[in-house]
Amino acid sequence: METGVMDVRVAELLPLVEGTLLSGDPESRIRGFASLKEAADGDLTFYADPRYQKQLLASDASVILLPVGTKDLPENVVCIAVTDPSHAFELVVEKFGLQPVPFTAGLHPSAAIGKGVTLDPSLVAIGPNAVIGDGAILAEGVTIGAGAFVGPEVKVGRDSVLHANATVHQGCILGERVIIHSCAVIGADGFGYVFEDGRHRKIRQAGIVQIDDDVEIGAGTMVDRARFGRTWIGEGTKIDNLVQIGHNVVIGKHCIIIAQSGIAGSATICDYVVIAAQSGVAGHITIGSQATLASRCGATKDLPGGKTYWGYPAVPMQDEKRMQVGIRRIPEIRSHIADLESRLEALEKG
């Protein structure tokens, strides 16, 4: 059961979820919420995927949100029909679940504020042991969590949040409503070296990272600064935990990049691209708008937009599926060839 303040009658919940009571007592009380599998007596849950039909019928939940038109209802459970069970459940969680810490302006006494910093102490929140470098600019509503580092000359836009121990290095620019989760590093040096005289000589990385409005970057993700110019994350893009983005990469608007993926230097990811978990994009290539790279995909050359790709090297999904079917048939084909060779040998001897 989720923790939180919740003790509400089913009848009171119906207007919130815009639901219709299908079965059960409207006076039943809900004291928590959980997944279909983990819900216990007193919990609310939801059912939206036919693959979980067995879990639905076996659930110990007291109240279940169901799609309109659901036929097989579990016994002894309050069932509520809604247009979108997942969204309706989200509304309940937002109202009764764990609430975000409210914004409270002020500078913690242990925070280190550099010279020439632009901020209004009555309009920003700076947590314990945070460091704000010289010349940084923090707009109204910015939250800097405990132990976070904002480097010299960094600009952080209105209502942006750096969670505890996040790092934004010198000169980087964050737009409005940007969220940087814990242990993410924005603006570390790009991985640039040239091999000379038997050694790897470091190439100075003199550019910045620019992150546009409404971008969210997950915990432990690294976005390297450009060698020159900028590494650029476009408006509305969401990046999961543990993603590596190399120097001078350009990512368009409203992309989704999922955990453990890597994008090599100077690649261009156009708008509305989805990159699934553990995928890789080679440097200096372009992934077209509205392309999707399926999980563990390896993009080695330019890929046109509007298609779904899979495999290494990445090819259109249907082509990769056919190749996978062919690979699985290799033992059968080898056996068949051996049988034919054996028959041919017998005929030649015959």
Number of C-alpha atoms within 10 A of each C-alpha: 15 17 12 15 13 17 12 15 15 21 16 12 16 17 10 13 21 13 22 17 16 16 16 16 16 16 11 16 20 19 20 26 29 18 16 21 15 14 22 19 16 17 22 28 27 27 21 15 12 10 9 13 15 11 15 23 14 13 22 22 27 23 28 26 26 27 20 15 9 13 8 9 16 19 12 13 20 21 28 25 21 22 16 19 23 17 13 19 21 15 14 18 18 11 13 19 17 12 11 7 6 6 13 13 18 15 20 14 11 14 18 17 20 15 12 13 17 16 15 17 13 12 19 23 21 27 23 17 19 25 23 25 21 18 19 23 20 27 19 19 21 25 26 29 22 21 22 25 24 28 21 22 20 24 22 27 22 20 20 26 23 27 22 22 21 25 25 27 22 24 21 24 22 27 21 21 20 25 21 28 23 22 21 25 22 28 27 20 20 24 17 16 12 10 9 8 7 6 9 11 12 12 13 14 19 14 22 27 29 24 28 22 21 21 24 22 28 21 21 20 26 22 29 28 31 28 22 13 15 22 29 24 28 22 21 21 25 20 23 20 20 20 25 20 27 26 32 27 26 23 27 21 22 20 26 18 26 21 21 18 25 23 27 20 24 20 23 23 28 21 22 21 26 23 29 21 19 18 25 24 26 18 19 16 20 22 25 20 20 19 22 25 29 20 18 18 23 22 24 17 15 16 22 14 19 14 16 20 26 23 21 14 13 24 20 16 17 12 13 17 14 10 13 12 10 11 12 10 11 11 10 11 13 11 11 12 12 12 12 12 12 12 12 12 11 10 9 8 7 6
